[in-house]
Amino acid sequence: MLKQMVSLVLCAVASSSLVAQVAVREDAAKKTWFVSAGTMTYAVGVNDLGMLQSLYWGPKLPANAALPAVKAPPERASFDPQISTMPMEYPAWGEGLFTESALKADFSNGDRTSILKFESAKTSADELEIVLKDTAQPLRVHLYYKAYPEGVIARWSRIENTGKTPVQLEQAASATWTLPQYPETEKSAYSLNWLTGMWGGEWQLHNERIQAGERVLESRKGSTSHRANPWFAIGRTDQTTEDAGPVWFGELGWSGSWRMTVEDTSLHMVKVTGGFNPFDFHATLAAGQSMETPKFYAGYTDGGQGAASRVLHRFQTDEILPLRQGAGQPPKPRAIVYNSWEATEMNFTDQMQMQLAEKAAKLGVERFVIDDGWFGERNDDHRGLGDWYLNKQKFPNGLKPLIDKVHGLGMDFGIWVEPEMVNPNSDLYRKHPEWAMQMPDRQRTEQRNQLLLNLAREDVKEWTFEWLDKLVTENDIAYLKWDYNRNWSEPGWDTAPGTSAAHRDVDAEKAINVKYVQNLYEILDRLRKKHPKLEIESCSGGGGRVDLGILERTDEVWTSDNTDALDRLDLQYGFSHAYTPQVMVAWTTDISHPERRGIPLQYRFVVAMQGALGVGNNLNKFSDADMALSAKLVSFYKTIRTTVQQGAQYRLQSPLDRDETQMQYVSRDGSQAVLLAYLHSQRLRVAYPPVRLKGLDANAMYRVRALDAEKYRGEQTVSGAVLMGAGVTLNMRDDYDSTVVVFERVN
């Protein structure tokens, strides 16, 4: 009883501590508002022209802090009007604005400009709403701010038509974030980090000094895309490193076409505007109608790029992911998955799957997943997609015998689906060709032998939900691997509201860009509400749909179709800047590289231990030694899983510029630290350099446990000060060498 009471007290203290880390405060006399989250404060205010300006974004201000009364900057010249030189909080196109706008609206009287001025504000403990009103047109913009204790603020907008005639939106961003202005003598004080890529080569990290003008980061592909990810981190060129210096960072929560514009104005203001991509975008607001934009999350830290990542990781696990244990609490660590794709592809029987399940169970796997090929006439990728009935040749007695077998082996069951696609060679397409995206008089572009279903249509949305619900209801399915294997083309919508066969309204059809994603979210939300224990993986040919919008509704993401362990070190390093290891699906597989370089099994496992470990190898080809080693590694991973997935991650050494790479994790309570170390190849017989750990208690003692005793050279009990100062000595010499060392705090 006493132990339980102590636990309750500690939980209450922790909860109150988190609450204390968020605050929204108004200075009514000066019309300024302060939003504090974690260790940062963001402040806005109304200037003497009645317009809302960004005032401050940086280290947390005291509760009694006051800022000077807000004044608009003086007009510099007729070529630089005030509207283009003030740090506007939500700039609308009008009155001579020529920097990046957040809003562009067209009105029925021919006016295509907007001038937004302050109307009202409303605050609560952790939220702020500011309403701006157009000075001439019936338009209001509601700006929302929500503070999270992890050190992140969410911003979004709601654009409201208060008139009696339609308003046409050409651009609708979520927010504009303005960084502190830098002196002209510095030319540029900031550098930008962002992620780009391609299929099989996602998560490539870039850094450049921000120059005058614009850097546009975007996707026009209808989904988040492999090409770029909606994340940024901006540091000071002369101060910011991995471990120190200021960083302003953020990411969008939107799974469709998006755009971020990083702009350095001629007057040395760096701004980031992000939200819906205005390319091929149009939204009509009928009288009384409003439109809400995606959430744009951002934060600040003075602890360098590593600290920025750790803030995002904690925020994502505790506030974004579904199946959380409560507000400010993470979900359970991810189960260890076996996926049978490499062993069977589409040519299998239920008996073959049962045999693989027996072998997977021997490794200590917790979830058995069958991939593509279980439905319709799906014996290759040319047919059957969209026909979501069980293939009777492969499963003559239904899924139940396999599911019962999997459960009997102590695992739960998962299955692959691709709900948004259709093969032209399918019963569904022959019955409903109009359900596929299409432009009039234009040949449809097939990619991977498939077309996109138009999920913006209400009939397609309902059909999709119904078959998914039926599949999960009639079978004991714990997990869906939700795939999405192509980008958009011909995004026509002949049944869009306002259009007809007799009259195609091009602007109305452009609403597909938003409605499609909204309907996708609705399907996922309804499915999870009806099946609250269901877990879902977001997969899009790898990392093609990874963002905070999809992660509010799914539990993990397939990082890349490239499972080569050496490439994965680079990809996972880039991924770690923007997303938590909790969501990073990382398999060990037989596929190494087009050149089939031979990478040892242990190296492949230790690379996959950086995230949510999975096994995708063809176990039918495993030797007894392979099975024994894999079982040992799976068992070892289970002892570090919570620390890796939910602890604080430290990127000790990047794989991008050295043969030696290390990644470290410290558990939330500080009781365990985990070091994953890799060596590509030893050169000139030079010893592996000492590895200096981070984030430990210098005054504590740590007991050491190594995956390979012969690769750790040191005392079995070591102080935190020594581990962080002198470091750890590892005996790493072979090509593709790897090990794991665990440090358990004593008492």
QUIZI-V790781 format. One record per pair of residues at least 12 apart in sequence whose C-alpha atoms are under 8 Angstrom apart, sorted by the first residue. I is the first residue (numbers start at 1). J is the second residue. If there is no record, write none. Layout:
i-><I I>
j-><J J>
This chain:
i-><18 18 19 20 21 21 21 21 21 21 21 22 22 22 22 22 22 22 22 22 23 23 23 23 23 23 24 24 24 24 24 24 24 24 25 26 27 30 30 30 30 30 31 31 32 32 32 33 35 35 35 35 36 36 36 37 37 37 37 37 37 37 37 38 38 38 38 38 38 39 39 39 39 39 40 40 40 40 40 40 40 40 40 41 41 41 41 41 41 42 42 42 42 43 43 43 44 44 45 46 46 47 47 47 47 48 48 48 49 49 50 50 51 51 51 51 52 52 52 52 52 53 53 53 53 53 54 54 54 54 54 55 56 56 57 57 57 57 58 58 59 59 59 72 73 73 81 81 83 83 83 84 84 84 84 85 87 87 89 89 89 89 90 90 90 90 91 91 91 92 92 92 92 92 93 93 93 93 94 94 94 94 95 95 95 99 100 100 100 101 102 102 102 102 102 102 102 102 103 103 103 103 103 104 104 104 104 105 105 105 105 105 106 106 106 106 107 107 107 107 108 108 108 114 114 114 114 115 115 115 115 116 116 116 116 116 117 117 117 117 118 118 118 118 119 119 119 120 126 126 126 127 127 127 127 128 128 128 129 129 129 129 130 130 130 131 138 138 138 139 139 139 139 139 140 140 140 140 141 141 141 141 142 142 142 142 143 143 143 143 144 144 148 150 150 150 151 151 151 151 152 152 152 152 152 152 152 153 153 153 154 154 154 154 155 155 155 155 155 156 156 156 156 156 156 156 157 157 157 157 157 157 158 158 158 158 159 159 159 160 160 160 160 160 161 161 161 161 161 161 162 162 162 163 163 164 164 164 165 165 166 166 166 166 167 167 167 167 168 168 168 168 169 169 169 169 170 170 170 170 171 171 171 171 171 172 172 172 172 173 173 173 173 173 174 174 174 174 174 174 174 174 175 175 175 175 176 176 176 176 177 177 177 178 178 178 178 179 179 179 179 180 180 181 181 181 182 182 183 184 184 187 188 188 188 188 189 189 189 189 190 190 190 190 190 190 191 191 191 191 191 191 191 191 192 192 192 192 192 192 192 192 192 193 193 193 193 193 193 193 194 194 194 194 194 194 195 195 195 195 195 196 196 196 196 197 197 197 198 198 199 199 199 199 199 199 199 200 200 200 200 201 201 201 202 202 202 202 202 203 203 203 203 203 203 203 204 204 204 205 209 210 211 212 212 212 212 212 213 213 213 213 214 214 214 214 215 215 215 216 216 216 216 217 217 217 217 217 217 218 218 218 218 218 218 219 219 219 219 219 220 220 220 220 221 221 221 221 222 222 222 222 222 222 223 223 223 223 223 223 224 224 224 224 224 224 224 224 224 225 225 225 225 225 226 226 226 227 229 229 230 230 230 230 230 230 231 231 231 231 231 232 232 232 233 233 233 233 233 234 234 234 235 235 235 235 240 240 241 241 242 242 242 242 242 243 243 243 243 243 244 244 244 244 245 245 245 245 246 246 246 246 246 247 247 247 247 247 247 247 248 248 248 248 249 249 249 249 250 250 250 250 251 251 251 251 251 251 252 252 252 252 252 252 252 252 252 253 253 253 253 253 253 253 253 254 254 254 254 254 254 254 254 255 255 255 255 255 255 256 256 256 256 257 257 257 258 258 258 258 259 259 259 259 259 260 260 260 260 261 261 274 275 275 275 276 276 280 280 281 281 281 282 282 282 282 283 283 283 283 284 294 305 306 306 306 306 308 309 309 309 309 310 310 312 312 312 313 313 313 313 313 314 314 316 316 316 317 317 317 317 317 317 318 318 320 320 320 321 321 321 321 321 322 322 322 322 322 323 323 323 330 333 333 333 333 333 334 334 334 335 335 335 335 336 336 336 336 336 336 336 337 337 337 337 337 337 337 337 338 338 338 338 338 338 338 338 338 339 339 339 339 339 339 339 340 340 340 340 340 340 340 340 340 341 341 341 341 342 342 342 342 342 343 343 343 343 343 344 345 345 345 346 346 346 346 346 346 347 347 348 349 349 349 350 350 350 353 353 354 354 354 356 356 357 357 357 358 359 360 361 361 361 362 362 363 363 363 363 363 363 364 364 364 365 365 366 366 366 367 367 367 367 368 368 368 368 368 369 369 369 369 370 370 370 371 371 371 371 372 372 374 374 374 374 375 375 375 375 375 376 376 376 376 377 378 381 381 382 382 382 382 382 383 383 383 383 384 384 384 384 384 385 385 385 385 385 385 386 386 386 386 386 386 386 386 387 387 387 388 399 400 403 412 412 413 413 413 413 414 414 414 414 414 415 415 415 415 416 416 416 416 417 417 417 417 418 418 418 419 419 419 419 420 420 420 420 420 421 421 421 421 421 422 422 422 422 422 423 423 423 424 424 424 435 435 435 435 436 436 436 436 437 437 437 437 437 437 437 437 437 438 438 438 438 439 439 439 439 440 442 444 444 445 445 447 448 448 452 452 454 454 455 455 455 455 456 456 456 456 456 457 457 457 461 461 461 464 465 465 465 468 469 472 477 478 478 478 479 479 479 479 480 480 480 480 481 481 481 481 482 482 482 482 483 483 483 483 484 484 484 485 485 486 486 491 492 492 492 493 493 493 494 496 496 496 496 521 521 524 525 528 535 535 536 536 536 536 537 537 537 537 537 538 538 538 538 538 538 539 539 539 540 541 541 541 542 542 542 542 542 542 543 543 543 543 543 555 556 556 556 556 557 557 557 558 558 558 559 559 559 559 559 563 563 563 563 563 563 564 564 564 564 565 565 565 565 565 565 565 566 568 569 569 570 570 572 573 573 573 580 580 581 581 581 581 581 581 582 582 582 582 582 583 583 583 584 584 585 585 585 585 586 586 586 586 586 586 586 586 587 587 587 587 587 587 588 588 588 588 588 588 588 588 588 589 589 589 589 589 590 590 590 599 600 601 602 602 602 602 603 603 603 603 603 605 605 606 606 606 606 609 609 610 610 610 610 611 611 612 612 636 640 640 642 643 643 643 643 643 643 643 644 644 644 644 646 646 647 647 647 647 648 648 648 648 649 649 649 649 650 650 650 650 651 651 652 652 652 652 659 659 659 659 660 660 660 660 660 661 661 661 662 662 662 662 662 663 663 663 664 664 664 666 666 670 670 670 671 671 671 672 672 672 672 673 673 673 673 674 674 674 674 675 675 675 676 676 676 676 677 677 677 678 678 678 678 679 679 679 679 679 679 679 680 680 680 681 681 681 681 681 682 682 682 687 687 687 688 688 688 688 688 689 689 690 690 690 690 690 691 691 691 691 692 692 692 692 692 692 693 693 693 693 693 694 696 696 696 697 697 698 698 698 698 698 699 699 699 700 700 700 700 700 701 701 701 701 701 701 702 702 702 702 702 702 702 702 703 703 703 703 703 703 703 704 704 704 704 704 704 704 705 705 705 705 706 706 706 706 707 707 707 708 708 710 711 711 711 711 712 712 712 712 712 713 713 713 713 714 714>
j-><149 150 149 149 36 37 38 39 148 149 150 35 36 37 38 125 126 147 148 149 35 36 37 125 126 147 36 123 124 125 126 127 128 147 123 123 66 45 46 68 69 70 45 46 44 45 46 45 126 128 145 147 60 61 147 60 147 148 149 150 151 152 153 60 148 149 150 151 152 59 60 151 300 301 57 58 59 60 61 151 299 300 301 56 57 58 59 60 61 55 56 57 58 55 56 57 56 89 70 70 118 69 70 71 72 70 71 72 71 72 117 118 88 116 117 118 88 89 90 117 118 70 86 87 88 89 87 88 89 177 178 87 179 180 178 179 180 300 300 301 300 301 302 86 85 86 96 97 95 96 97 96 97 98 99 267 178 269 175 176 177 178 102 103 175 176 103 116 176 104 113 114 115 116 105 113 114 115 112 113 114 115 113 114 115 265 261 263 273 273 171 172 173 174 175 176 273 274 169 170 171 172 173 169 170 171 172 167 168 169 170 171 167 168 169 170 137 166 167 168 165 166 167 134 135 136 137 133 134 135 136 132 133 134 135 141 132 133 134 135 130 131 132 133 131 132 133 132 146 147 148 144 145 146 147 144 145 146 142 143 144 145 142 143 144 143 161 162 163 159 160 161 162 163 159 160 161 162 157 158 159 160 157 158 159 160 155 156 157 158 156 157 315 311 314 315 299 300 311 315 297 298 299 300 311 312 315 297 298 299 295 296 297 298 174 175 295 296 297 174 175 292 293 294 295 296 173 174 175 292 293 294 290 291 292 293 290 291 292 285 288 289 290 291 285 286 287 288 289 290 287 288 289 287 288 286 287 288 286 287 284 285 286 287 284 285 286 287 282 283 284 285 282 283 284 285 278 281 282 283 276 277 278 281 282 275 276 278 293 273 274 275 276 293 273 274 275 276 293 294 295 296 273 274 275 296 271 272 273 274 271 272 273 269 270 271 272 248 269 270 271 269 270 268 269 270 268 269 268 267 268 268 209 210 211 268 210 236 237 238 209 210 234 235 236 237 207 208 209 210 234 235 236 237 206 207 208 209 210 232 233 234 235 205 206 207 208 232 233 234 206 207 229 231 232 233 228 229 231 232 574 226 227 228 229 226 227 228 226 227 226 541 542 543 544 560 561 542 560 561 562 560 562 571 226 227 543 560 571 229 570 571 572 573 574 575 570 571 574 574 237 264 264 263 264 265 266 268 263 264 265 266 261 262 263 264 261 262 263 259 260 261 262 229 230 259 260 261 262 230 257 258 259 260 277 256 257 258 259 277 257 258 277 279 256 257 487 488 255 256 257 487 488 513 255 256 257 487 544 545 254 255 256 257 258 544 545 546 547 487 543 544 545 546 543 544 545 544 546 547 251 252 258 259 260 547 249 250 251 252 578 249 250 251 247 248 249 250 305 247 248 249 247 248 304 305 304 305 304 305 303 304 305 306 307 303 304 305 306 307 302 303 304 305 301 302 303 304 300 301 302 303 304 300 301 302 303 304 305 308 298 299 300 301 298 299 300 308 296 297 298 299 296 297 298 547 548 578 274 275 294 295 296 297 547 548 549 294 295 296 297 547 548 549 550 275 276 294 295 547 548 549 550 517 545 546 547 549 550 276 513 514 517 276 277 513 274 275 276 277 274 275 276 277 278 272 273 274 275 273 274 296 293 294 296 293 294 510 513 510 511 513 507 508 510 511 507 508 510 511 508 549 577 577 649 650 651 577 576 577 578 579 648 649 578 579 580 578 579 580 581 646 580 646 548 579 580 329 330 331 580 582 646 330 331 548 551 552 551 552 553 554 555 551 552 553 554 555 532 533 555 646 582 641 642 645 646 582 583 612 366 367 612 613 365 366 367 612 613 614 615 365 366 367 368 369 613 614 615 360 365 366 367 368 369 614 615 616 368 369 370 371 614 615 616 353 356 368 369 370 371 616 617 618 370 371 372 616 589 590 616 617 618 616 617 618 619 620 618 371 372 373 372 373 374 378 379 380 373 379 394 393 394 395 394 395 402 370 402 402 405 406 619 620 405 406 409 409 619 619 409 410 411 627 631 627 628 630 631 632 634 631 634 635 411 634 410 411 412 411 412 413 414 406 411 412 413 414 413 414 415 416 414 415 416 415 416 417 481 416 417 390 391 394 395 387 388 389 390 391 388 389 390 391 391 391 448 449 423 425 448 449 450 423 424 425 426 422 423 425 426 427 418 421 422 423 426 450 419 421 422 423 426 427 428 429 426 427 428 467 475 475 476 477 478 476 477 478 479 477 478 479 480 481 477 479 480 481 480 481 482 483 480 481 482 483 482 483 484 464 482 483 484 452 453 454 455 484 450 451 452 453 484 436 450 451 452 453 449 450 451 449 450 451 453 454 457 460 451 452 453 454 451 452 453 454 489 490 491 492 493 490 491 492 493 490 491 492 493 492 490 489 490 489 490 486 485 486 486 488 493 516 516 517 519 520 512 515 516 517 519 495 496 516 519 520 523 523 523 526 527 527 527 531 534 533 534 535 534 535 536 537 534 535 536 537 536 537 538 539 536 537 538 539 538 539 540 541 539 540 541 540 541 540 541 512 509 510 512 509 510 512 509 508 509 511 512 550 553 553 553 553 554 555 553 554 555 556 554 555 556 557 558 550 554 555 556 557 558 557 558 559 558 558 560 561 557 558 559 560 561 562 557 558 559 560 561 583 582 583 584 585 583 584 585 584 585 586 572 575 584 585 586 586 587 588 589 591 592 589 591 592 593 588 592 599 603 604 607 608 680 607 607 655 655 656 610 651 654 655 645 646 610 611 612 644 645 646 611 612 644 645 646 611 612 645 611 612 611 612 613 614 607 608 609 610 611 612 613 614 605 608 613 614 615 616 601 604 605 608 613 614 615 616 617 604 615 616 617 618 616 617 618 736 736 626 629 630 633 738 678 736 737 738 739 630 633 676 738 739 740 637 644 644 645 663 676 644 645 641 645 707 674 742 667 665 666 667 668 672 673 674 665 666 667 674 667 668 665 666 667 668 665 666 667 668 663 664 665 666 663 664 665 694 663 664 664 691 692 693 679 680 681 682 677 678 679 680 688 677 678 679 675 676 677 678 691 675 676 677 676 693 694 695 696 696 697 745 744 745 746 742 743 744 745 696 742 743 744 740 741 742 743 740 741 742 738 739 740 741 738 739 740 736 737 738 739 732 733 734 735 736 737 738 735 736 737 733 734 735 736 737 733 734 735 731 732 733 729 730 731 732 733 729 730 726 727 728 729 730 727 728 729 730 723 724 725 726 727 728 723 724 725 727 728 724 720 721 724 720 721 719 720 721 722 724 719 720 721 719 720 721 745 746 717 718 719 720 745 746 717 718 719 720 743 744 745 746 716 717 718 743 744 745 746 716 717 718 741 742 743 744 741 742 743 744 739 740 741 742 739 740 741 739 740 731 730 731 732 739 728 729 730 731 741 728 729 730 731 728 729>
